[in-house]
Amino acid sequence: MASGAGDALLNSFILLCFAVIGTIPYLVPVVVLAIAVVMNAVFALLIGTGFSKRWSDPSLTGMQIFAGCVTTLLAILLAPQIVYMFLLNLFVLLSFGSLYFSRQAFFLTWLLLSACLGICLWAVRDHLGIQVTNTAEWVLLWLVVVLSLGRFVNINTKVSRLRASLSEKNKALAAQATRDDLTGLWNRRKFMQSLQDEIEQANRTGHRFTVAIIDVDHFKKINDTFGHLTGDAVLKEISQILSDTCRSVDSIGRYGGEEFTLLMPDTKTAQAIVALERMRRMVEQHNWSHMAAGMRVTISIGTVEWQPAYPLPLLLGKADAALYRAKAGGRNQLRVA
Ligand SMILES: Nc1nc2c(ncn2[C@@H]2O[C@H](COP(=O)(O)OP(=O)(O)OP(=O)(O)O)[C@@H](O)[C@H]2O)c(=O)[nH]1
């Protein structure tokens, strides 16, 4: 915005210099400055009041480029003696456009501008400050400018491709930042974030929710007996069983090595016990023999229902203490805090 206003002032000043030395009438800088002042005031108002936030282009960059092109074409009509200055202006404006517009929008802008420029140059062909002695020369002049401007289509295509690949990579990075590599479940950070959000919401609404920590029993022995790769496969299969067994509104995370966490919104202890017991049974009864003959896998679970004003560490501490009791009680069982 500020650079657009600065450009308009600079252009008006140069036009004033041309007027002073007698190349163009004084009317030209006055008209160009007046248009620039009105347009910049409108843009400043739309941006400053936040009105432009309703549109897909809140900075109004596209509109400013469009306004700049219209003013420049008008200036060509008013001062054809110094047409080269305005042609250079169009180069600058389109260079911004090539970085900013989508491929289609930029291509259309170039086509429209080429047509309008042709009309303006034709209208003032007898006064152009470039030697044009016949129609053929005029056509060549127009073609040179239009094709040069068209090179920005190429630049814009490259920038659009870069932008698209950057946005793909950003999406992939965002997914990596929230997911656990091995199981595809939420990672610890994302789970803790969801839990904190749930606590804040529960503090406002008073809705209860339940959290569980699920730990694979004697997992070290599974690793030692069947190897780490089989251990990894067990973790993946358990995460699949847990995902398949819980509701779509529940969140499951991998809390640590062989520990998982489950957040069950709008769930009281009695309902949680039913769901968690089902998960425990599913793991216990799952057929693990396709991984290794005679392999048996069980899980222990500690669970706690959120109470008003429970902060996150206290909530997880209680679930962990319940898990500890489940382990101490012989494993493959559920304990409630
Ligand atoms: N294969 C595999 N093993 C892991 C992974 N993360 C942690 N572990 C292993 O999990 C084992 C956990 O062992 P412990 O903490 O002693 O627990 P446990 O053997 O399950 O015993 P209890 O929890 O008391 O039943 C350790 O040997 C870790 O090396 C992983 O991503 N893949």
The ligand as a MOL file (V3000), in Angstrom:
LIG
                    3D

  0  0  0     0  0            999 V3000
M  V30 BEGIN CTAB
M  V30 COUNTS 32 34 0 0 0
M  V30 BEGIN ATOM
M  V30 1 N 9.9890 -52.2030 19.1610 0
M  V30 2 C 9.8850 -51.0480 19.8250 0
M  V30 3 N 10.1800 -51.0390 21.1400 0
M  V30 4 C 10.0670 -49.8870 21.8260 0
M  V30 5 C 9.6610 -48.7130 21.1890 0
M  V30 6 N 9.6410 -47.7120 22.1100 0
M  V30 7 C 10.0230 -48.2810 23.2960 0
M  V30 8 N 10.2830 -49.5960 23.1390 0
M  V30 9 C 10.7060 -50.5760 24.1220 0
M  V30 10 O 9.6350 -50.8710 25.0170 0
M  V30 11 C 10.1960 -51.4550 26.1930 0
M  V30 12 C 9.4110 -51.0110 27.3940 0
M  V30 13 O 9.9040 -51.7140 28.4850 0
M  V30 14 P 9.4990 -51.4210 29.9810 0
M  V30 15 O 9.3740 -49.9540 30.2040 0
M  V30 16 O 10.4440 -52.1800 30.8470 0
M  V30 17 O 8.0490 -51.9870 30.1340 0
M  V30 18 P 7.4690 -53.4370 29.8680 0
M  V30 19 O 8.5160 -54.4290 29.4570 0
M  V30 20 O 6.3310 -53.2710 28.9210 0
M  V30 21 O 6.9540 -53.8090 31.2820 0
M  V30 22 P 5.6200 -53.3910 31.9560 0
M  V30 23 O 5.1850 -52.0760 31.3640 0
M  V30 24 O 5.9320 -53.2920 33.3970 0
M  V30 25 O 4.6230 -54.4600 31.6810 0
M  V30 26 C 11.6600 -51.0090 26.2310 0
M  V30 27 O 12.4760 -52.1340 26.0220 0
M  V30 28 C 11.8070 -50.0670 25.0460 0
M  V30 29 O 13.0700 -50.1930 24.4070 0
M  V30 30 C 9.3680 -48.7470 19.7880 0
M  V30 31 O 9.0070 -47.7690 19.1340 0
M  V30 32 N 9.4940 -49.9380 19.1520 0
M  V30 END ATOM
M  V30 BEGIN BOND
M  V30 1 1 1 2
M  V30 2 2 2 3
M  V30 3 1 2 32
M  V30 4 1 3 4
M  V30 5 2 4 5
M  V30 6 1 4 8
M  V30 7 1 5 6
M  V30 8 1 5 30
M  V30 9 2 6 7
M  V30 10 1 7 8
M  V30 11 1 8 9
M  V30 12 1 9 10
M  V30 13 1 9 28
M  V30 14 1 10 11
M  V30 15 1 11 12
M  V30 16 1 11 26
M  V30 17 1 12 13
M  V30 18 1 13 14
M  V30 19 2 14 15
M  V30 20 1 14 16
M  V30 21 1 14 17
M  V30 22 1 17 18
M  V30 23 2 18 19
M  V30 24 1 18 20
M  V30 25 1 18 21
M  V30 26 1 21 22
M  V30 27 2 22 23
M  V30 28 1 22 24
M  V30 29 1 22 25
M  V30 30 1 26 27
M  V30 31 1 26 28
M  V30 32 1 28 29
M  V30 33 2 30 31
M  V30 34 1 30 32
M  V30 END BOND
M  V30 END CTAB
M  END
